[in-house]
Amino acid sequence: MEHSTITPGLAADIIARSESTGWEPWLSHVAGAAGCSNPVRLHGDLHTVNESTGEILSARTTGTMPDSVIYKACGTRRASLCPTCAKTYQHDAFHLVRSGMTGGKGVPDTVTAHPALFVTLTAPAFGPVHTRTLTASGKVRPCRARRDAETCPHGVQLACHTRHGESAGRIGQPLCLDCYDHDAQVVWNVASGELWRRTRINIDRGLSRLAKAHGIDPASVRLRYVKVAEFQRRGAVHFHALIRLDGRMAGSDAILPPPAALDADSIAALVADAAASTSFRTDEHDERSEGWLIRWGAQVDVRQVELGDDELSENHAAGYLAKYATKATEDTGHLSGRLTEATVAVYADPEGDHIARLIAACWRLGSEGGEWIRLRKWAHMLGFGGHFMTKARAWSTTFGALRDARAQWIRCQHELDTDPTETIVLVNYLRYDGTGWHTEADALMASSAAARAREQRQLAREALDELNTMD
């Protein structure tokens, strides 16, 4: 910690904390939420109970603890809100995805031989935007180089010869804001979950036809998936999915080897065909009586995942999905909570920039009510209201199982399980006390302690890797 960061007020808070509870006892008390940016404070009673007999083995009250509360990490998945909790979520997501490719955590090791695909499905174009693309040699192409570029009705030449950098603010921005179809984009965002559902149905139907063509019972095979949503810079959602072919036994979720006659190439073909052929039209709207046509964009990428592949291995795919599971609208430059009549005017402007027009479109189109009200509900997400990460039940383990295993490990570290033959449960009667650290000093010291703990874990991992290498 640099001395220049310690203001007189902060120094006074540090001294006050040291004199009241002492730093070491307090840091030990908040260790579970130390790295959290905005922990939840709870007060009440905590009981350790023998589940089989109902006997209360121990009872505690938060009134005897530092600050008379316990601190619980916020648990958000969004890195922009809490980097530490999002990192935990990202690690869990990585193991959840990877175990479905390599085995472990209840998934058999034989899964490594199952055909697997990494699929990217994008939104269609709603108007020309600034882009950054690379040549085969890695050079940046001009954004939209056109010798005979058109001039739109609003007097904007639809061309750009700039070679944009990775962080250029113009990437994803329409060449002409007035020509861009903001209404169609937010409607596509709100309908994208339904488009994915229909695409999955068509993929399953294609698999059934493919199985029959090879003389295989369609009920004996199944495609399982894990998917994340990602916001492009233009504010449209696209999806990345891992799809795995499994054998199936009636009445069981067991992960079995699929028939050898069905390979990755044949599965890739039916996925691409389903993406190209799936579309539907929304219900009518006062501003568009025929509704909007919802379909995937032209950029559909289907690639095979292979163990140890330098270009696309199971680790690459798992890391990619886990990375985007912790993001939302950050890449678009917008970040807000749910909008209301009182707050929407701060962000929505039909004559403003690109994001302001998207939010305004959500609010205006959502005023019709019915199913369209979802556009208002998810205006802060530019219309997208789906889960950012979803998976088939039998892909692998679950977030809940990973959290339970972590909690059990922590209880074992604190020796809460006194008898391995007994089932011990924690019964807590806790009430909300507030959110956040009490003082800036508390936040600073807690985050510093968490950072030191992370460094120690990293050093321990590096030392273990070195020992493994020597062996």
Disulfide bonds with the S-S distance in Angstrom:
none
